[in-house]
Amino acid sequence: MFLFLNLQLSDDPKKQGDSKALISTEAVAKGVLGIPGVSFMPSKSMSSYVRVAFSLATKEEADEGLRRLKEAILEARADR
């Protein structure tokens, strides 16, 4: 199963942000893999979306992955 998540990378809901940097650095450092939304954009434009897969994960593993992703997002927001 794939989920597309719109990451709230800014305190300002009008700013979308770019998921590519967060996913390829902070999330990976926490053991979370995802595909940045830019990979699915024909124009390769910036995207705040990320695709994550949970098809082989247990409920506990999925919960832990989302907890780690949330942690990475909150840390990135604090650094801005």
N, C-alpha and C positions, 0 to 999 in steps of 0.2 A: 504494500500500500504506500502510495506517495501522498504527501501533504505539501501544499504550497502555503508558506507562512509569510505574512507581511510584517517584517520586523520594524518595530517602532524605534528607530535608531536615534531619534531626537526627541527632546522634551516638547518641541513644537510640532503638533500634529500636521501642520501644513508642509513640513519638510520631510520628504521621503527618505533621503539618505541612500547609501549604496551598500548593499549586502556583501559585495565581492571582497572588500578588505576585511570585514569582520569574519566572514566565513573562512577565508584563506589564512588568517593569522590567529586571532583570539579564539575562535571556536575550535580550530584544529589543535591548538595548544591545550585545550580542555578535553580533547578526545572526541569531538563532535564533528562529523562530516556532513556536508550538505552541498548542494549545487546552487551557486548564486543565480538569481533571476536573470542576470544579463545573458546567461547562456541560452535562454529561451526567447530572447528578444531578437526579432529579425534585424532590427536596426542596431543591435548591440548597445542600446542606450542603457543608462544607469537604471537600476531597479532595486527596490528595497525588499523584494521577494526572495525567498530561498526555498528550494525543494528538498525535503527530507524524506527518508524512507524508513518505514518501521515494519516491513513485511516479515522480517526474520527475528525481530526483537520481541522479548517478553514484555509484558506490561511494565514490570519493574525497570527493565532496561530503557524502555521508551520514556518513562517518567524521569529517570536519571539523565538521559540525553537532553530532554527539554529543560530540566533544572540547570544543567551545565550551559545550555544555549542562553537561557535567561541570564545567568551569571555573566557570560561574555558580553551580552547586550548592555547590561547595567554598568559594567566596568567601562565599556567603550563610551557610553553616554556620559559617565563621570569625567572621562578624560577630555571631553570637548568643551 
